[in-house]
């Protein structure tokens, strides 16, 4: 008879093999083509046996998403932690650069997290949100630590005060001043847009792979977060 410790060890081994095999399948067929049966065949298991460990495709996708978010979070948090706490601009650059590094090294996982939604899949927020917000939590911390008011471009017509409060509540940072939150969201979406343009070749390969484009996105994000000392490349 198997002891509970033996069963748990076996479950851990199968889960690790399942995740590794699913990552290989993800690289070959993409998130929309992923299937538990194909993963089971690759693992040398009967699908019925694997279904004892996982309920179906949606749970498999959720496992991949959480694993990818945590791997990204580990990488970015380590880079940000290496910068002195007083250097908020350096911490932003570390966040942006390490986000880019991880994305280039893990393009299929990046596409799963930031690419097109998987048809007929709805991520369970209670399982994906804690891992999925690790990088943006670092960014929010920068916004709340730096005392410098964010820049307000003359062309930007911000919502009224009540809408700004609603935005802060929706983003789960009620203590953050609304204009600073908008600056942070713009910095984040600029960063994600620059990385997506490169990885998905949305601007065409010769343009999308220009290092200058990413450097400009980082500098623009720095300006949005901290103001005039963050200069765009000449």
C-alpha positions in Angstrom: 0.0 0.0 0.0 1.3 3.4 -0.9 1.7 5.9 1.9 0.4 9.5 1.7 4.0 10.6 1.3 4.6 8.3 -1.6 1.4 9.5 -3.3 2.3 13.1 -2.8 5.8 12.5 -4.2 4.3 10.8 -7.2 1.8 13.6 -7.8 4.7 16.1 -7.6 6.7 14.1 -10.2 3.7 13.9 -12.6 2.9 17.6 -12.2 6.5 18.6 -12.9 6.6 16.3 -16.0 3.1 17.6 -17.0 4.2 21.2 -16.9 7.5 20.6 -18.8 5.7 18.6 -21.5 2.9 21.2 -21.8 5.6 23.9 -22.3 7.0 22.0 -25.2 3.5 21.5 -26.7 2.8 25.3 -26.2 5.9 26.1 -28.3 4.8 23.7 -31.0 1.1 24.3 -31.4 0.4 27.5 -29.4 -2.1 28.0 -26.6 -5.2 27.5 -28.8 -3.9 24.1 -30.0 -3.0 22.7 -26.6 -4.7 19.5 -25.5 -4.4 17.2 -22.5 -4.5 14.1 -24.7 -1.6 15.3 -26.8 0.4 16.1 -23.6 -0.5 12.6 -22.2 0.7 10.9 -25.4 4.0 12.8 -25.2 4.4 11.8 -21.5 3.7 8.1 -22.4 0.6 8.1 -20.3 -3.0 7.2 -21.1 -5.2 10.3 -21.1 -7.5 8.6 -18.6 -4.5 8.3 -16.2 -3.5 11.9 -16.7 -7.0 13.1 -16.1 -6.6 11.9 -12.5 -4.1 14.8 -12.1 -5.7 17.5 -14.1 -9.3 18.2 -15.0 -8.9 19.3 -18.6 -7.4 21.9 -21.0 -8.5 24.9 -19.0 -6.7 23.7 -15.9 -3.6 23.0 -18.0 -3.7 26.5 -19.4 -4.1 27.9 -15.9 -1.1 26.0 -14.7 1.0 27.3 -17.6 -0.2 30.9 -17.0 0.6 30.9 -13.3 4.0 29.2 -13.9 4.9 31.8 -16.5 3.7 34.8 -14.4 5.7 33.4 -11.4 8.8 32.9 -13.6 8.5 36.4 -15.0 7.9 37.8 -11.5 11.0 36.0 -10.1 13.2 37.4 -12.8 11.9 41.0 -12.6 11.8 41.1 -8.8 15.4 39.9 -8.6 16.6 42.6 -11.1 14.6 45.3 -9.3 15.9 44.2 -5.8 19.5 44.6 -7.0 19.0 48.4 -7.4 19.4 50.7 -4.4 15.9 51.6 -2.9 16.6 55.3 -3.3 17.2 55.0 -7.1 13.6 54.9 -8.3 14.6 55.7 -11.9 17.1 52.9 -11.9 14.5 50.5 -10.4 12.1 51.4 -13.3 14.8 50.7 -15.8 15.6 47.4 -14.1 11.9 46.4 -14.2 11.6 47.4 -17.9 14.8 45.8 -19.0 14.3 42.5 -17.1 10.7 42.3 -18.4 12.1 42.6 -22.0 14.9 40.0 -21.3 12.4 37.4 -20.0 10.0 38.0 -22.8 12.7 37.6 -25.5 13.9 34.4 -23.8 10.4 33.0 -23.4 8.4 34.2 -26.4 5.8 31.4 -26.3 5.0 32.1 -22.6 4.9 35.8 -23.3 2.4 35.2 -26.1 0.3 33.2 -23.6 0.3 36.0 -21.1 0.1 39.1 -23.4 -1.0 37.8 -26.8 -4.4 37.1 -28.2 -6.9 35.5 -25.7 -7.3 31.7 -26.0 -10.7 30.9 -27.5 -13.3 29.7 -24.9 -10.9 30.0 -22.0 -11.5 32.3 -19.1 -8.7 32.6 -16.6 -9.8 32.1 -13.0 -8.9 35.4 -11.3 -8.4 33.8 -7.9 -5.6 31.7 -9.2 -4.0 33.9 -11.8 -4.2 37.4 -10.3 -1.7 37.0 -7.4 1.0 35.8 -9.8 -0.1 38.1 -12.7 0.2 41.3 -10.7 3.7 40.8 -9.3 5.4 43.0 -11.9 2.7 45.8 -11.8 2.9 45.7 -8.0 6.5 46.7 -8.3 5.6 49.5 -10.6 2.9 50.7 -8.3 5.3 50.8 -5.4 7.6 53.1 -7.4 4.6 55.5 -8.0 3.8 55.6 -4.3 7.4 56.0 -3.1 8.5 58.9 -5.4 7.4 62.3 -4.2 7.8 64.0 -7.5 4.5 64.9 -9.2 4.1 63.1 -12.5 4.2 65.2 -15.7 0.9 66.2 -17.2 1.2 66.7 -21.0 -0.7 69.6 -22.3 -2.6 67.5 -24.8 -3.8 65.0 -22.2 -7.3 65.7 -21.0 -7.7 63.7 -17.9 -11.1 62.5 -16.4 -12.6 64.4 -13.6 -11.7 63.7 -10.0 -14.5 61.2 -9.4 -13.4 59.2 -12.4 -9.8 59.2 -11.2 -10.9 57.9 -7.8 -12.9 55.2 -9.5 -9.9 54.2 -11.6 -7.7 53.9 -8.5 -10.3 51.7 -6.8 -10.6 49.5 -9.9 -6.8 49.1 -10.0 -6.9 48.1 -6.3 -4.6 51.0 -5.3 -7.1 53.4 -3.6 -4.3 55.2 -1.9 -2.6 56.3 -5.2 -3.4 59.8 -6.5 -5.3 59.4 -9.8 -2.9 61.3 -12.2 0.0 59.3 -10.9 -2.0 56.1 -11.6 -2.6 57.2 -15.2 1.1 58.0 -15.6 1.9 54.5 -14.4 -0.6 52.8 -16.6 0.7 54.7 -19.6 4.3 53.7 -18.8 3.3 50.0 -18.4 1.2 49.9 -21.6 4.0 51.6 -23.5 6.5 48.9 -22.2 4.2 46.0 -23.1 3.4 47.6 -26.5 7.1 47.9 -27.3 7.9 44.3 -26.4 4.8 43.0 -28.2 5.8 45.0 -31.3 9.2 43.3 -31.3 8.1 39.7 -30.5 5.1 39.7 -32.8 6.8 41.7 -35.5 3.8 44.1 -35.6 5.9 46.8 -37.2 7.8 44.5 -39.6 10.9 42.8 -38.5 13.5 45.4 -39.5 11.7 48.1 -37.5 10.5 46.0 -34.6 13.9 44.8 -33.7 15.6 48.2 -33.4 17.1 48.5 -30.0 16.4 52.3 -30.2 12.6 51.7 -30.2 12.8 49.8 -26.9 15.2 52.3 -25.4 12.8 55.1 -26.3 9.9 53.2 -24.7 11.9 52.9 -21.4 12.9 56.5 -21.5 9.3 57.6 -22.2 8.1 55.5 -19.3 10.6 57.1 -17.1 9.4 60.5 -18.1 5.8 59.5 -17.5 6.6 58.2 -14.0 9.2 60.8 -12.8 9.3 63.8 -15.0 11.7 65.8 -17.0 15.0 64.1 -16.0 14.0 61.0 -17.9 15.1 62.1 -21.4 14.3 60.4 -24.7 17.4 59.3 -26.6 18.8 62.1 -28.9 
